[in-house]
Amino acid sequence: MSHPSGSVSPCAAQEQVAHIRGVALGTFQASSAVLYWIDDRRHMVVADIVGPGLRHIDRYIRDMKPFDPLNIERLVSSGKRIATMSQDRHLAPASEFEHYCGYLRDSEVSDVLDFVFWRDGEPFAGLGILKAPGDPSITEETLRIASSLQPYLEFNLGNHPRRRDHRRQQQLRVVYGLTGREIEIAELISNGLTNHDIAGTLDIGLGTVKTHLLHVFQKLDVSNRTMLSTRLAGMGDEPASVS
């Protein structure tokens, strides 16, 4: 299957994530890591996970995240791009940290090194390196290396196709005024689906698909599906802005 000019194949995108995970684990001599995207509501969307320290990740997302001193909300509010559990536990009240320590013990995690990655003034991804009791501890040298590595990881993740897709959808919404449903249909058209395919995928009537598609054509000033696909392929390189 071919991919639009400037896009990255799913396999290449997954290899990019695996490369970043490998760099992190090797550099910081840890056995567990989680790479996650940060959505518009500041929720974590797990992209890649490895190691025994994350066997309770579902429990973390469901129950423990509010008690984590290094959760997304606290890291973003603090402005930190790099933080450790041992040095930054004060980001949570002492009672919440004590509660969270039980989860860390159950997960056999002795310390955590967290990265937050930013693009266009917004946090878009994070990386957690979890240290087991037998792993080398986090030192000042570790933090120096982390500070040097952070821009490299941030740049590479910023070029991941998920980030580009998000910017394209923002542009369609903010600049061209497409609704959520119109964006869905435009994306499906660019992926080669027919009107009948889209109706079945979204569980809507064929006439509704045609009406939405007409609105998409009008808003993007295109007259056919090929022009629409070409227009979408050229979006997402820059953040959405209204002149």
C-alpha positions in Angstrom: 0.0 0.0 0.0 1.4 3.4 -0.9 1.5 6.3 1.5 1.0 10.0 0.7 4.0 12.2 0.1 5.6 13.2 3.4 3.9 10.4 5.4 5.5 7.6 7.3 4.3 4.0 7.1 2.9 2.3 10.2 5.9 -0.1 10.3 8.4 2.8 10.2 6.4 4.7 12.9 6.5 1.7 15.2 10.2 1.2 14.5 10.7 4.9 15.5 9.0 4.3 18.9 10.9 1.0 19.4 14.2 2.9 18.7 13.4 5.6 21.3 12.5 2.9 23.8 15.8 1.1 23.1 17.8 4.3 23.5 16.1 5.0 26.8 16.5 1.6 28.3 20.1 1.3 27.2 21.2 4.7 28.2 19.6 4.7 31.6 20.2 1.0 32.4 16.6 0.2 33.4 14.4 -2.8 32.9 11.1 -1.1 32.4 9.8 1.9 30.3 6.6 3.3 29.1 6.2 5.8 26.2 2.9 7.5 26.0 1.1 10.3 24.0 -0.7 13.1 25.8 -4.1 13.9 24.4 -5.9 17.3 24.4 -7.4 16.4 27.8 -4.0 15.7 29.3 -4.7 12.0 29.5 -2.0 9.4 28.7 -2.4 7.1 25.7 0.1 4.3 26.0 2.2 3.8 22.8 4.8 1.4 24.0 5.4 -0.5 27.2 8.1 -3.0 28.3 9.4 -4.5 31.5 8.1 -6.0 34.8 7.8 -2.6 36.5 4.7 -1.9 34.3 2.8 -5.1 34.9 0.2 -3.0 36.9 -0.1 -0.2 34.4 -3.9 -0.7 34.2 -4.2 -0.2 37.9 -2.1 2.9 37.6 -4.3 4.5 34.9 -7.5 3.4 36.7 -6.7 4.2 40.4 -3.2 5.5 41.1 -2.5 8.3 38.7 -4.0 11.0 40.9 -1.5 10.1 43.7 1.5 10.1 41.5 3.8 13.1 42.1 5.0 12.8 38.5 1.6 12.5 36.8 1.0 14.5 33.6 -0.9 17.3 35.3 1.7 17.9 37.9 4.7 17.7 35.6 3.1 20.1 33.1 2.1 22.5 35.9 5.6 22.4 37.3 7.2 23.2 33.9 9.6 20.3 34.3 10.8 18.4 31.2 12.7 16.0 33.4 11.8 14.8 36.9 12.6 11.9 39.2 10.5 10.4 41.9 13.3 10.6 44.5 13.9 14.4 43.9 10.4 15.6 42.9 8.1 13.7 45.2 7.2 17.1 46.8 5.0 17.8 43.7 2.3 15.7 45.5 1.1 16.2 49.1 3.0 13.9 51.5 -0.2 11.8 52.3 -0.7 11.1 48.6 2.9 10.2 48.0 2.8 7.7 50.9 -0.3 6.1 49.4 1.5 6.0 46.0 4.6 4.3 47.6 2.5 1.2 48.2 1.9 0.9 44.4 5.6 1.4 43.7 6.5 -1.4 46.2 3.9 -3.7 44.6 5.4 -3.0 41.2 9.0 -3.4 42.5 10.0 0.1 41.4 12.6 1.9 43.4 12.7 5.2 41.4 11.3 6.8 38.3 12.9 9.1 35.7 10.2 10.9 33.7 10.4 13.0 30.5 7.8 15.4 29.1 8.0 16.4 25.5 6.6 19.6 24.1 5.8 20.9 20.6 4.1 24.1 19.6 3.7 25.2 23.2 1.8 22.0 24.2 2.9 18.7 25.9 2.4 15.9 23.5 4.2 12.9 24.8 6.0 11.5 27.9 8.5 8.8 28.7 8.8 7.0 32.0 11.9 5.1 32.9 11.3 2.8 35.9 14.2 1.6 38.0 14.0 -1.8 39.8 15.8 -2.3 43.1 18.7 -4.1 41.3 19.1 -1.4 38.6 21.8 1.4 38.9 20.4 4.3 40.8 19.6 7.7 39.4 22.5 10.1 40.0 23.4 13.7 39.1 25.3 12.2 36.1 22.1 10.4 35.1 20.2 13.7 35.1 23.0 15.4 33.1 22.7 12.8 30.4 18.9 13.0 30.5 19.1 16.8 30.0 21.3 16.3 27.0 19.1 13.5 25.5 15.7 15.2 26.1 15.9 17.5 23.0 16.9 14.6 20.7 14.0 12.4 21.9 11.6 15.4 21.7 12.6 16.2 18.1 12.2 12.6 17.0 8.8 12.1 18.7 7.7 15.4 17.3 8.1 14.0 13.8 6.1 10.9 14.6 3.0 10.6 12.2 0.6 10.6 15.2 1.8 14.1 16.0 1.4 15.2 12.3 -2.1 13.6 12.2 -3.1 15.6 15.3 -1.9 18.9 13.8 -3.8 18.1 10.5 -7.0 17.5 12.4 -6.5 20.7 14.4 -6.0 22.6 11.1 -9.1 21.2 9.6 -11.1 22.2 12.6 -9.6 25.6 13.4 -8.7 26.9 10.0 -11.3 25.4 7.8 -14.2 24.9 10.2 -14.8 21.2 9.7 -16.9 19.4 12.3 -15.7 16.3 14.0 -17.8 14.1 11.7 -16.6 15.9 8.6 -13.0 15.4 9.7 -13.7 11.6 10.2 -15.1 11.4 6.7 -12.3 13.4 5.1 -9.7 11.1 6.7 -11.5 8.0 5.6 -11.8 9.4 2.0 -8.0 10.1 2.0 -7.5 6.4 3.1 -9.4 5.2 0.0 -12.8 4.3 1.4 -15.8 4.6 -0.8 -19.0 6.3 0.4 -20.6 2.9 1.0 -17.5 1.9 3.1 -17.8 5.0 5.2 -21.5 4.6 5.8 -20.8 1.1 7.1 -17.8 2.1 9.1 -19.6 5.0 10.8 -23.0 3.4 10.9 -24.7 6.3 9.1 -26.8 6.5 6.0 -25.3 6.9 2.5 -27.2 10.2 2.1 -25.7 11.5 5.3 -22.2 10.6 4.0 -22.8 12.5 0.7 -24.1 15.6 2.6 -21.0 15.7 4.9 -18.7 15.1 1.9 -20.3 18.0 0.0 -19.6 20.3 3.0 -16.0 19.0 3.2 -15.5 19.8 -0.5 -17.0 23.3 0.0 -14.9 24.2 3.0 -11.7 22.9 1.6 -12.4 24.3 -1.9 -11.9 21.0 -3.7 -14.1 19.3 -6.3 -13.2 15.6 -6.1 -11.7 12.9 -3.9 -8.2 13.1 -5.4 -8.0 16.8 -4.7 -9.2 16.2 -1.1 -6.5 13.5 -0.5 -3.8 15.8 -1.9 -4.9 18.7 0.3 -4.9 16.5 3.4 -1.5 15.0 2.5 0.0 18.5 2.6 -1.4 19.4 6.0 0.1 18.8 9.5 3.6 20.1 9.1 2.8 23.3 11.0 0.5 24.0 14.0 -3.0 25.3 13.2 -3.4 29.1 13.3 -6.0 31.5 12.1 -4.7 34.6 10.4 
